[in-house]
Amino acid sequence: MALPLRVATAASVSRISMPKNPTFISLPHSNCTLKFHNSPSLRPRPNALPTRSHLFIRAISEATVEPGISNKQKNDSPKDWKIKMLYDGDCPLCMREVNMLRERNKSYGTIKFVDIGSDDYSPDENQNLDYGTAMGRIHAILSDGTVVTDVEAFRRLYEHVGLGWVYAITKYEPIAKIADSVYGVWAKYRLQITGRPPIEEILEARKKKGEVCKDNNACKM
């Protein structure tokens, strides 16, 4: 039976094989135990073990991460996305739903998530939807460039992660109109409900921040 532990020294890595009736020895400052054959020629001798400075226990991990790209970035920007979700990353209630969809999207890879509050947000890459417009209500962009809003946006997003049944009934009138009306009330008052300043103050703050960032080129929110 081969010893299930590799001891690496500065010079080499060796395996110790042993038959029955082993002798056990614990390594100092370690939770590991080495097994040696109970034979004079194989018994551990003084100074036979590598010193602490030369002893390494190597753990091999199967998980690998592509350099420079975080798991979050990969999940938020799948290559073959079918629909793009523009969301307000500063909205605590909105983020609960975004995070739920993110978790579902790990198995589908169909939604690309775009935080409109990010410094990297570009209207040019999102059908010319500027920050103020995107803040007014939910927007989603299909892979062919079609922009959908309100409850239809939620329905399309949910369909792409296997939850189409949640909003299926909103395809039909008069439910569709009622659902959009209810969502409209939420969209109108969501900043107030979540304890944030009015949109005018947010836009002014972003404008000032943008002017400062242009001056120092090192501004991050």
Secondary structure in CASP SS format (residue, H / E / C, confidence):
PFRMAT SS
TARGET T0000
AUTHOR 0000-0000-0000
METHOD secondary structure of the structure
MODEL  1
M C 1.00
A E 1.00
L C 1.00
P C 1.00
L C 1.00
R C 1.00
V E 1.00
A E 1.00
T C 1.00
A C 1.00
A C 1.00
S C 1.00
V E 1.00
S E 1.00
R C 1.00
I C 1.00
S E 1.00
M C 1.00
P C 1.00
K C 1.00
N C 1.00
P E 1.00
T E 1.00
F E 1.00
I E 1.00
S E 1.00
L C 1.00
P C 1.00
H C 1.00
S C 1.00
N C 1.00
C C 1.00
T E 1.00
L E 1.00
K E 1.00
F E 1.00
H E 1.00
N C 1.00
S C 1.00
P C 1.00
S C 1.00
L C 1.00
R C 1.00
P C 1.00
R C 1.00
P C 1.00
N C 1.00
A C 1.00
L C 1.00
P C 1.00
T C 1.00
R H 1.00
S H 1.00
H H 1.00
L C 1.00
F E 1.00
I C 1.00
R C 1.00
A C 1.00
I C 1.00
S C 1.00
E C 1.00
A C 1.00
T C 1.00
V C 1.00
E C 1.00
P C 1.00
G C 1.00
I C 1.00
S C 1.00
N H 1.00
K H 1.00
Q H 1.00
K H 1.00
N H 1.00
D H 1.00
S C 1.00
P C 1.00
K C 1.00
D C 1.00
W C 1.00
K C 1.00
I E 1.00
K E 1.00
M E 1.00
L E 1.00
Y E 1.00
D C 1.00
G C 1.00
D C 1.00
C C 1.00
P H 1.00
L H 1.00
C H 1.00
M H 1.00
R H 1.00
E H 1.00
V H 1.00
N H 1.00
M H 1.00
L H 1.00
R H 1.00
E H 1.00
R H 1.00
N H 1.00
K C 1.00
S C 1.00
Y C 1.00
G C 1.00
T C 1.00
I E 1.00
K E 1.00
F E 1.00
V E 1.00
D E 1.00
I C 1.00
G C 1.00
S C 1.00
D C 1.00
D C 1.00
Y C 1.00
S C 1.00
P H 1.00
D H 1.00
E H 1.00
N C 1.00
Q C 1.00
N C 1.00
L C 1.00
D C 1.00
Y H 1.00
G H 1.00
T H 1.00
A H 1.00
M H 1.00
G H 1.00
R C 1.00
I C 1.00
H E 1.00
A E 1.00
I E 1.00
L E 1.00
S C 1.00
D C 1.00
G C 1.00
T C 1.00
V E 1.00
V E 1.00
T E 1.00
D H 1.00
V H 1.00
E H 1.00
A H 1.00
F H 1.00
R H 1.00
R H 1.00
L H 1.00
Y H 1.00
E H 1.00
H C 1.00
V C 1.00
G C 1.00
L C 1.00
G H 1.00
W H 1.00
V H 1.00
Y H 1.00
A H 1.00
I H 1.00
T H 1.00
K H 1.00
Y C 1.00
E C 1.00
P C 1.00
I H 1.00
A H 1.00
K H 1.00
I H 1.00
A H 1.00
D H 1.00
S H 1.00
V H 1.00
Y H 1.00
G H 1.00
V H 1.00
W H 1.00
A H 1.00
K H 1.00
Y H 1.00
R H 1.00
L H 1.00
Q H 1.00
I H 1.00
T C 1.00
G C 1.00
R C 1.00
P C 1.00
P C 1.00
I H 1.00
E H 1.00
E H 1.00
I H 1.00
L H 1.00
E H 1.00
A H 1.00
R H 1.00
K H 1.00
K H 1.00
K H 1.00
G H 1.00
E H 1.00
V H 1.00
C H 1.00
K H 1.00
D H 1.00
N H 1.00
N C 1.00
A C 1.00
C C 1.00
K C 1.00
M C 1.00
END
